[in-house]
Amino acid sequence: MFRNRPSGRILTAGALGAVVLLSGAGCTWEGLNSLPLPGAQGRGEGAYEITLEMPNVTTITRNSPVRVNDVNVGSITDMQVEDYTAIVTVSLNEDVRLPANAHAKIGQTSLLGSQHLEIFPPPDGEPEGSLSDGDVIPLARAGVYPTTEQTLSALSVVLTDGGLAQFETIASELNTALDGRQVDAKEVITQLETTVSGLDEQRADIIAAMDGLDRLSRQINDQTDTLARALAQMPEAVALINDQKQELTTAMVSLGDFGNKANQVIDAGGGQNLVDNLRDITPVLDSLANAGRDLTRALSVLITFPFPQAGIDNFLRGDYANLYIHADTTMPRLSETFLLGTEFGNRMAGLEGYVGLAPNPLAGANPFSLDIPRPEHSGEEPFAELPPEPGSGAPTEEAPR
């Protein structure tokens, strides 16, 4: 039989203690950082928790300090991953007051690699509100400062073949490109400056044009169904045009012939004469344009002649009015009115006018056939009497022999 030694008892007690610790930790073990460390900030009475959405947590762990203005005010209590985003829960002391729009970044505390979570007010804009228990700082206001490894890596790229070694080649190629072309290069730079200045002066117009393009895009987007129907009917329209291609070609050729004829007419009539005629007709057209309203009103009288429409509305109370016109269009009346004093004045009087037997009004009158009183003797030599015309019917006296 074996005897229990003191070392066996110690091992048994250690195993029991490990079992108790694993049971208290939820049967998981993720190192000492998975357990709450005594003395950490944000663990006291009145502490409150907030959640942060981080793009990357680098090497930060639970119980890492949370700083505000380089002062530890809390610690990280939990970290989870959801949809490729780190969800970090921090616990802050009761007296810590931060704006609701605060930002958060993970930074390196020392060159040895320790890291902390820094919370600070918004760099742009004024602080708003106040963070309270359960609030969330979104991913848009979270980030990570460059680490020492990233800084040294970038510096090594610059100091080796990544940058400095290329400056000599760049300078050499630039000198080769500009050798003998300094004037051209200066002119190019001057023109570039002029172009940039012109674009800057027209910035408002460019913005307005972009706004107009945006409005046009929205209108086109609103008319999507109409455009779809138009595009669906486009093949039929193209087929119709294709079927009438010969007619359209003939119409275009005829239009060209008409233009040639018009040019020939203009050339034959003299270009300057046409210009003068158009210039002379301009005042007439201006007068017609100025009298357009009055001319329209005057022409409207023709519809209700001889009564104007305005007068009918004022004195006529009914549906219609009767108008009787007695028109005397007999030949004697026409000869005494419309044709009086014209060549047809007497020829339209009676039947003689139809057969042309009426006397010619333009012929000289026969003074012997007219009843004209003889003028009284005034002591002067009387006028010699003219012999009567044969066939006039007047008595004739024989001269003494």
Order of alpha helices (4+ residues) and beta strands (2+ residues): alpha-beta-beta-beta-beta-beta-beta-beta-beta-alpha-alpha-alpha-alpha-alpha-alpha-alpha-alpha-alpha-alpha-alpha
